[in-house]
């Protein structure tokens, strides 16, 4: 089973592909003018890797998360950051996200 994280921001889209706990593939691409087009390009790249709806779970976040119709779940960036920081550090911390449209800080 593959676990895919897709962050479509206002200026860049980032994709992480995990198989179990191992990072298998990671790529970054410009979002361009259309989040929908970016999401379709990402799906095409995943299909080339042999990843499809039957063998993966996809979570989308970011400005363009609603443009990923094949996502099993969408979450806000702040939720994603909080869960990621907790997973990586297992302790209290501060997260600063400087994005293309806004900046967020959580403690």
C-alpha positions, 0 to 999 in steps of 0.5 A, spaced: 500 500 500 502 506 498 501 513 502 501 519 498 501 526 501 499 532 496 500 539 498 498 544 492 500 551 494 499 557 491 506 557 487 508 550 488 505 543 489 509 538 493 508 530 493 511 525 497 510 517 496 511 512 502 510 505 502 509 503 509 514 508 513 519 508 507 519 515 503 519 512 496 519 518 491 518 525 492 517 531 487 516 538 487 512 542 481 510 549 480 502 550 481 501 554 475 495 558 474 490 552 475 490 547 481 486 542 477 491 542 472 496 541 477 492 535 480 491 532 474 499 532 472 500 529 479 495 523 478 499 522 471 505 522 474 503 517 480 500 512 474 506 512 471 509 509 478 504 504 478 500 508 483 492 508 483 486 508 487 486 501 488 493 501 491 494 507 495 491 512 500 491 520 498 491 526 503 491 533 500 492 539 503 494 546 501 491 552 497 489 547 492 487 541 496 479 541 493 482 540 486 484 533 488 478 529 486 482 522 487 484 524 494 481 520 500 481 525 505 483 533 505 485 537 511 488 544 512 495 545 512 495 547 520 492 540 521 497 537 517 503 541 520 501 540 527 500 532 526 507 532 522 510 536 528 507 531 533 509 525 529 517 527 528 518 530 534 513 527 539 514 534 544 511 541 544 514 545 538 513 551 534 512 551 527 512 556 522 509 556 515 511 561 510 507 560 504 506 564 497 499 567 500 500 567 507 504 565 513 502 561 519 505 560 526 503 554 531 505 553 538 
